[in-house]
Amino acid sequence: MACAGDEPFELVSKGSVDNVDELRVAFETDGDAYAWLTQYSEATNTSWIVDWEIPNPTRFVFHKKWRCQHSSLNKTAGKHSTNCPAFVDIKIKKVTKATKRNDPFLNRPVPLTALIKLHEVHNHVLDCADGLRLLKPTSDTRAAFFRYFENDMTPAVAIAHHKEKLASQEERDTLLASSAVNPPASTVYHWFRGWRRGQYGSEGESPLSKLNRRAPEYLERGKLLCAPAYSFYR
């Protein structure tokens, strides 16, 4: 079983029922759950899609379930849909007098509020080239490319620069094969179009008009206004 994060945790059961492991972890908010899932995904070379969640829960803090991206959820049969049974289920309990009476993990000096259920038996290979290629880009990867765009890099230049950085690292072959950290060009161009709209407005507003309209804001923040060095791709 792979684990992630630095929070206190305890393995409650190891695949005793239907190959499902149960962990108790010290989480406080849904942000802790999302951060844990991100670290777990990176550690296991996996990507997950939402199966269901409880919106605005009252009896607990958070409850959400994800399935492997190769499950049959919301897709037709094919080589990318292997009906993989793996899942991650995270519930964060409230710490009250009533819940502490029924759950000894909530009585600890650091309450282990989260119950994580893991089905880690995938029916496909995780670390092969095809599996790595199908991983979803991480939020850190997306943020890195947005920084490249902020530095006036075109999508093509950003892709080349990013690959050069990955190639200089020790595990370069795995990193270059993984779409989690080395996204496909189509994804990068999609990010660039979204970033450009956020910076310069809709397609109907020219970049220079946008700059002129936001000039007072830029000047107040101490930014230098200059014409961008890249072409504006549609």
Secondary structure, DSSP 8 states (H G I E B T S, - for coil): ----SSS-EEEEEEEEETTEEEEEE---SHHHHHHHHHHHHHHHT--EEEEEE-SS-SSEEEEEEEEETTSSTTS-SBTTB-----EEEEEEE---HHHHHH-GGGGSSS---EEEEEE---SS-SSSHHHHHTS---HHHHHHHHHHHHTT--HHHHHHHHHHHHHTSTTHHHHHH-TTTS--HHHHHHHHHHHHHHHH-STTS-HHHHHHHTHHHHHHTT------SS----
